[in-house]
Amino acid sequence: MKNDPPEIGEGLAKEIAGSDDIRARIQHLANLDLVDYERCRQEEATALNLRVSVLDKEVQKMRQVSDEPHTDGFDDMQPWPDPVDGADVLDELLTTIKRFCVLPDHSDVLIATWILHAHAHDCSDISPLLCLTSPEKRCGKSTAASVIASLVPKPMPVINVSPSVVFRVIEAHKPTLIIDEGDTFLKDNEGMRGILNGGHNRRTAYVWRSVGDDHEPRRFKVWGPKVIAMIGHPPDTIVDRSISVRLCRKRPEDCVERFSARSGDALIPLARKAARWVADNRNVLAAADPVMPEDLNDRAQDNARPLCAIADASGGTWPTRVRRALVGLARQEVEDDPTSPGVMLLSDIAEILGRWNGSTISSKDLLSELILDDEGPWAEWRRGDPITPQGIAKLLKEFGIRPKRDRKGRFYRVSELREACDRYLEATPK
């Protein structure tokens, strides 16, 4: 009959069916949360024979017209309905942390205060990382990270996440980033270290990346609270920007509760109380200029400033407790710090200069003094052999110190050595 529709050819039928399959796949991708989509978008675009930028646009369209509401997992926390006391909230946070975690001295106080800092993050210009480390497995890092994740706003727990995921999610949702097993990928990951280091200071909390088919440069904000849990010693640039907690395995006599998903759900009211206190005290925290412990160095004071502001606003015993914990932790870090070889050398040279007479010291005399110390590393520096004058010169060169030469041989000016020691050796906290 004339009015019958034309038959669809086999090739066109396959094309239409294929198009339906593609749309169904894009719909599936649109239903993923942002983190899961970001991790698979490149692979999916290749499989669908689409440019990534095109896939992103189609997924965004699907999200906008979806009949089902899309959730990204970063809902704003509803503050507690009634006003709360800051000291009481910190006391409750402290008790909760100690219920589930075995921690070194001073750490519980600082973790409790840091959790409030995560809620009050935008009230500060500096955001110290919370770095949980241990020498081995089974020291409680993951448990501590899980407890913290249950108490902070918009937690984003990740393992081995790519930098591109991190800066896109931070830009879009401002989560609390919680990186577990950081030792598996942080060491050789310059991009991730740049994000973590840059996010320490609000003024520099940006990374630039090329996006789209035209590789247009775009600035992404990486300002947000961050937790790192890892085995071993973090990069020095991370340590310098962190409140560091060094965990160890619990002893048989250490009794703590086992943390579970149900435990985390039970902490939601406490997290809401933290959010309520910050909401009520946001202006006070933003205007705070707390007095810093003089025993801390400049960077440690920067890291301590938001915690001291929270302690002062909370009142009670917390202003004293937080400052005492900060100084105690700094003292412990000095005692445990695997100091760089150059700083170790300056430290031993400072001791030598304390008993040295004269305005110069020859390379040979300096070497002799260093290897006389039975407890120092220099007598066996080169796989059992002593360090050489060339080795000393190489380490001192990093501090702008070079040996001079006269008819008797090479020597160093004592004044230059003293200046370097004064500049780079920090006093141990009292």
C-alpha positions in Angstrom: 0.0 0.0 0.0 1.0 3.6 -0.7 0.8 4.8 2.9 2.9 2.0 4.4 6.2 3.2 5.8 9.3 2.2 4.0 11.2 -0.8 5.3 14.3 0.0 7.3 17.5 -1.4 5.7 19.6 -3.9 7.7 22.5 -1.4 7.9 20.3 1.4 9.2 18.6 -0.9 11.7 22.0 -1.9 13.1 23.0 1.8 13.3 19.8 2.7 15.2 20.3 -0.2 17.5 23.9 0.7 18.1 22.8 4.3 18.8 20.4 3.0 21.4 23.2 1.0 23.0 25.4 4.1 23.2 22.6 6.2 24.7 22.0 3.5 27.3 25.7 3.4 28.1 25.8 7.1 28.5 22.8 7.0 30.8 24.6 4.4 32.9 27.6 6.7 33.1 25.4 9.6 34.1 24.1 7.6 37.0 27.6 7.2 38.4 28.9 9.5 41.1 31.5 12.0 40.0 34.5 10.1 41.3 33.5 6.8 39.7 32.8 8.5 36.4 36.1 10.4 36.4 38.0 7.2 36.9 36.4 5.5 33.8 35.6 8.3 31.4 38.8 8.0 29.3 38.3 4.2 28.9 34.6 4.6 28.1 35.2 7.3 25.6 37.6 5.1 23.7 35.2 2.1 23.8 32.4 4.3 22.4 34.7 5.9 19.8 33.9 9.4 21.2 36.2 12.3 22.2 36.3 12.6 26.0 34.9 16.2 25.7 31.9 14.9 23.8 31.2 12.2 26.3 31.4 14.7 29.1 28.8 16.9 27.4 26.5 14.0 26.7 26.8 12.7 30.3 26.0 16.2 31.6 22.9 16.4 29.4 21.7 13.0 30.7 22.2 14.2 34.3 20.2 17.3 33.7 17.2 15.4 32.1 17.3 12.3 34.3 14.0 11.4 35.8 15.8 10.1 38.9 17.5 12.6 41.1 21.3 12.2 40.8 23.3 12.1 44.0 27.1 12.7 44.0 27.7 11.5 47.6 28.8 15.0 48.8 25.6 16.2 50.4 25.9 19.2 52.8 25.8 18.1 56.5 22.8 19.4 58.3 24.0 21.1 61.5 22.6 20.1 64.9 19.3 21.9 65.5 20.3 23.4 68.9 23.3 25.5 69.9 26.3 23.5 71.3 29.3 24.3 73.5 32.6 24.1 71.7 34.5 22.7 74.6 31.8 20.0 75.1 32.1 19.1 71.4 35.8 18.8 71.6 35.5 16.7 74.7 33.1 14.4 72.9 35.4 14.2 69.9 38.3 13.3 72.1 36.4 10.6 73.9 35.2 9.1 70.6 38.7 9.0 69.1 40.1 7.2 72.1 37.3 4.7 72.0 38.5 3.3 68.7 42.2 4.4 68.3 45.4 3.8 70.1 47.4 7.0 69.6 50.7 8.5 70.8 50.8 11.3 73.3 49.3 14.6 72.3 47.7 13.2 69.1 44.2 12.7 70.3 43.9 16.3 71.3 45.1 17.5 67.9 43.0 15.1 65.9 39.9 16.2 67.7 40.7 19.9 67.1 41.6 19.1 63.4 38.2 17.6 62.9 36.6 20.9 63.9 39.1 22.6 61.6 37.8 20.5 58.7 34.3 21.9 59.4 35.7 25.5 59.8 38.2 25.1 56.9 37.1 28.3 55.0 37.7 30.4 58.1 41.5 30.0 57.8 44.1 31.0 55.4 46.3 27.9 56.2 45.1 24.3 56.2 47.5 21.8 57.8 47.3 18.3 56.4 46.6 15.6 59.0 49.2 12.9 58.3 48.9 9.5 59.8 52.0 7.3 59.5 53.3 4.1 60.8 56.5 1.9 60.4 54.5 -1.2 59.4 51.0 -2.6 58.6 48.3 -3.1 61.2 49.1 0.0 63.2 45.6 1.4 63.1 45.9 4.0 60.2 42.9 2.8 58.4 40.8 2.7 61.5 41.8 6.2 62.5 41.1 7.4 58.9 37.7 5.8 59.1 36.8 7.4 62.4 37.9 10.8 61.1 35.9 10.2 57.9 32.7 9.7 60.0 33.2 13.1 61.7 34.2 15.5 58.9 32.1 17.2 56.3 31.8 15.6 52.8 34.4 12.8 53.4 36.1 11.5 50.2 38.0 8.3 51.2 40.3 7.2 48.3 43.0 4.7 47.6 45.5 5.3 44.7 43.4 8.1 43.2 44.7 10.1 40.2 45.5 13.8 40.5 42.9 14.7 37.8 40.1 13.1 39.9 41.2 14.9 43.0 41.4 18.5 41.6 38.2 18.1 39.7 36.2 16.8 42.7 37.7 19.4 45.0 36.8 22.2 42.6 33.2 20.9 42.3 32.4 19.7 45.8 35.0 20.9 48.4 35.2 17.5 50.1 37.5 16.4 53.0 40.0 14.3 51.0 41.1 11.1 53.0 43.9 9.3 51.2 44.6 5.8 52.6 47.7 3.7 51.6 49.4 6.9 50.4 52.7 5.1 50.4 51.6 3.0 47.3 51.5 6.0 45.0 52.5 9.3 46.7 56.3 8.8 46.6 56.7 9.1 42.8 53.6 11.1 42.1 54.6 14.7 41.5 51.1 15.7 40.4 49.5 14.6 43.6 52.3 16.1 45.8 51.8 19.4 44.0 48.0 19.3 44.8 48.7 18.5 48.5 51.4 21.0 48.9 49.6 23.8 47.0 46.4 23.2 49.0 48.2 24.2 52.3 47.8 27.9 51.7 44.6 29.5 50.4 46.5 32.0 48.2 48.4 29.3 46.3 45.7 26.6 46.4 45.4 26.2 42.6 46.7 24.0 39.9 46.6 24.7 36.1 45.7 22.0 33.7 44.9 21.8 30.0 41.3 20.7 29.3 39.2 19.8 26.2 40.2 19.2 22.7 41.8 22.6 22.4 43.9 22.0 25.5 42.7 25.2 26.9 44.5 26.1 30.2 42.2 26.2 33.2 42.7 26.9 36.9 41.4 24.4 39.4 41.1 25.1 43.1 42.6 22.5 45.5 41.8 24.3 48.7 40.2 21.8 51.1 41.0 19.7 54.3 43.1 16.6 53.6 44.1 13.5 55.5 46.9 11.2 54.4 47.5 7.7 55.9 50.7 5.8 54.9 53.5 3.5 55.9 56.9 5.1 56.2 58.1 8.6 56.1 56.3 11.1 53.9 58.1 13.5 51.6 59.6 16.4 53.6 57.4 18.9 51.8 54.3 17.0 53.1 55.7 16.7 56.6 56.4 20.5 56.7 52.7 21.2 56.0 51.2 18.6 58.4 50.1 17.8 61.8 51.9 14.4 61.9 50.7 11.4 64.0 53.0 8.4 64.1 51.0 5.3 65.0 52.3 2.0 66.3 50.8 -1.4 66.9 48.6 -1.7 70.0 49.8 -3.7 72.9 47.8 -6.6 74.5 46.7 -4.3 77.3 45.4 -1.6 74.9 41.6 -1.9 74.8 39.7 -0.2 72.1 36.4 -0.9 70.4 36.3 -2.3 66.9 35.1 0.3 64.3 32.4 -0.7 61.9 30.0 0.9 59.4 27.4 0.9 62.2 29.9 2.7 64.5 30.3 5.3 61.8 26.5 5.8 61.5 26.3 6.4 65.2 28.8 9.3 65.0 26.5 11.3 62.7 25.0 13.3 65.6 28.5 14.3 66.8 29.5 15.4 63.3 26.3 17.5 63.1 27.2 19.1 66.5 30.6 20.0 65.1 29.0 21.6 62.1 26.6 23.6 64.3 29.3 25.0 66.5 31.3 26.1 63.5 28.2 27.7 61.9 27.6 29.7 65.1 31.3 30.7 65.5 32.4 31.3 61.9 32.9 35.0 62.2 34.9 34.6 65.4 37.1 32.0 63.8 37.6 34.1 60.6 38.7 37.1 62.6 40.9 35.2 65.1 44.6 36.1 65.6 45.6 33.6 68.3 48.9 33.8 70.3 51.2 31.1 69.1 53.6 29.0 71.2 57.0 30.6 70.9 58.6 27.1 71.0 57.3 26.3 67.5 59.1 27.3 64.3 57.5 29.5 61.7 55.9 26.7 59.6 54.7 24.9 62.7 53.1 28.1 63.9 51.3 28.4 60.6 50.0 24.9 61.0 49.0 25.5 64.5 47.2 28.8 63.9 43.7 27.4 62.9 43.8 24.8 65.7 44.7 27.5 68.3 41.9 29.7 67.0 39.4 26.8 67.5 40.7 26.1 71.0 40.4 29.7 72.0 36.9 30.1 70.7 35.9 26.8 72.4 37.2 27.9 75.8 37.5 25.7 78.9 40.8 23.9 79.2 41.2 23.6 75.4 43.4 26.7 74.8 46.0 25.3 77.1 45.6 21.6 76.1 46.0 22.4 72.4 49.1 24.5 72.8 50.7 21.9 75.1 49.9 19.2 72.6 51.4 21.2 69.7 54.7 21.8 71.6 54.8 18.2 72.8 54.3 16.9 69.3 57.0 19.2 68.0 59.4 18.0 70.6 58.7 14.4 69.6 59.2 15.2 65.9 62.6 16.6 66.7 63.6 13.5 68.6 62.3 11.1 65.9 63.1 13.1 62.8 65.4 11.4 60.3 67.2 14.6 59.6 68.7 15.3 56.2 72.4 14.6 55.8 73.2 18.3 55.4 71.5 19.3 58.6 73.1 16.4 60.4 76.5 17.6 59.2 75.7 21.2 60.3 74.6 19.9 63.7 77.9 18.0 64.3 79.9 21.0 62.9 78.1 23.3 65.4 79.3 21.0 68.2 82.9 21.1 66.9 82.9 24.9 66.6 81.8 25.2 70.2 85.2 24.1 71.2 87.2 25.4 68.2 89.7 28.3 68.4 90.6 30.3 65.3 88.9 31.9 62.4 89.4 29.0 60.0 89.3 25.2 60.1 91.1 23.1 57.5 89.3 20.4 55.6 91.6 17.8 57.1 90.9 19.0 60.7 87.2 19.1 60.1 87.2 15.6 58.8 89.3 14.4 61.7 86.9 15.9 64.2 83.9 14.4 62.5 85.1 10.9 62.3 86.3 10.9 66.0 82.7 10.9 67.1 81.9 7.2 67.8 78.1 7.9 67.8 78.1 9.9 64.6 77.6 8.5 61.1 80.7 10.0 59.4 83.2 7.3 60.3 81.2 4.8 58.3 79.4 7.1 55.8 80.5 5.4 52.6 79.4 1.8 53.2 81.7 1.4 56.1 84.4 3.8 55.1 84.7 7.4 56.4 83.3 10.4 54.6 85.8 12.2 52.4 86.7 16.0 52.3 84.9 16.0 48.9 81.8 14.5 50.5 81.8 17.2 53.2 82.2 19.9 50.6 79.3 18.4 48.5 76.9 18.5 51.5 78.0 22.0 52.6 77.6 23.3 49.1 73.8 23.1 49.5 74.0 25.8 52.2 76.2 28.1 50.1 79.4 27.1 51.8 82.5 26.3 49.7 86.0 25.6 50.9 88.7 28.2 50.3 92.3 27.4 49.4 95.7 28.7 50.4 99.3 27.3 50.3 98.5 24.9 53.1 95.4 23.4 51.5 91.7 23.8 51.7 89.9 25.4 54.6 86.6 26.8 55.7 85.8 30.2 57.4 84.4 29.6 60.8 82.1 32.6 60.5 80.4 31.1 57.4 79.9 27.8 59.1 78.5 29.5 62.2 76.1 31.5 60.1 74.8 28.4 58.4 74.4 26.6 61.7 72.4 29.5 63.2 70.2 29.7 60.1 69.4 26.1 59.5 69.5 24.5 63.0 66.3 25.1 64.9 66.3 24.9 68.7 64.6 21.9 70.2 61.2 22.9 71.7 61.4 23.4 75.5 
